[in-house]
Amino acid sequence: MKWGHRRVEVSIGSARITGPWAYLVRTLLFVVGCGLLAVALAHTGDLGTWSQRWGVMPVATVFALVLVVGVILFYLGAVAIVAWLIG
């Protein structure tokens, strides 16, 4: 079987994306997830300053939310890419 000729679907809620656009969506999910995680890592040094300015709980909550969203997007993209590579 040739690579890229499998039927692929991406379902987000009631929207269903099939074909080559599904690969693009999954790749974008992976890239956006990696980007969010990289930005979060780059700004871990600023957490102390932000905590003094806005409070510990809001900063910790938003930081955790950004990490969770980044990990979910990374996971969805990575699983799709690995599944496509393995078959």
C-alpha positions in Angstrom: 0.0 0.0 0.0 1.4 3.4 -0.9 1.7 6.0 1.8 -0.9 8.8 1.7 -3.6 6.7 0.0 -5.4 5.6 3.1 -8.8 7.0 4.0 -8.4 9.4 6.9 -11.1 11.2 8.8 -10.9 14.0 11.5 -14.0 14.5 13.5 -14.3 17.6 15.7 -17.8 17.8 17.1 -20.2 17.4 14.3 -17.7 18.5 11.6 -16.1 15.7 9.7 -13.0 16.3 7.5 -11.8 13.6 5.2 -9.1 13.1 2.6 -5.9 15.1 2.3 -7.4 17.9 4.4 -7.4 15.5 7.4 -3.7 15.1 7.2 -3.3 18.9 7.2 -5.6 19.3 10.2 -3.8 16.6 12.1 -0.4 18.1 11.3 -1.6 21.5 12.3 -2.9 20.1 15.6 0.6 18.6 16.3 2.4 21.9 15.4 0.1 24.1 17.4 0.4 21.7 20.4 4.2 21.8 20.1 4.1 25.5 19.8 2.0 25.9 23.0 4.3 23.6 24.9 7.4 25.5 23.7 5.9 28.9 24.6 4.9 27.6 28.1 8.4 26.2 28.6 10.0 29.5 27.5 7.9 31.5 30.0 8.3 29.3 33.1 10.9 31.8 34.4 8.2 34.6 34.3 5.8 32.7 36.5 7.2 34.4 39.7 6.8 37.9 38.2 3.3 37.2 36.9 2.3 35.7 40.3 3.4 38.9 42.1 1.5 41.0 39.6 -1.7 39.1 39.2 -1.8 36.5 42.0 -0.7 32.9 42.3 -4.0 31.2 41.6 -4.9 33.0 38.3 -1.4 32.5 37.0 -1.2 28.8 38.0 -4.7 28.2 36.6 -4.0 29.8 33.2 -0.6 28.1 33.0 -2.0 24.7 33.7 -4.8 25.3 31.2 -2.3 26.2 28.5 -0.3 23.1 29.3 -3.4 20.9 29.2 -4.5 22.3 25.8 -1.0 22.0 24.4 -0.7 18.4 25.5 -4.1 17.5 24.1 -3.3 19.0 20.7 0.1 17.4 20.7 -1.4 14.0 21.6 -4.1 14.2 18.9 -1.7 15.2 16.3 1.0 12.7 17.3 -1.4 9.8 17.5 -2.7 10.5 14.0 0.8 10.9 12.6 2.0 7.6 14.2 -1.1 5.8 13.1 -0.6 7.0 9.6 3.1 5.9 9.6 2.4 2.5 11.1 -0.7 1.9 9.0 
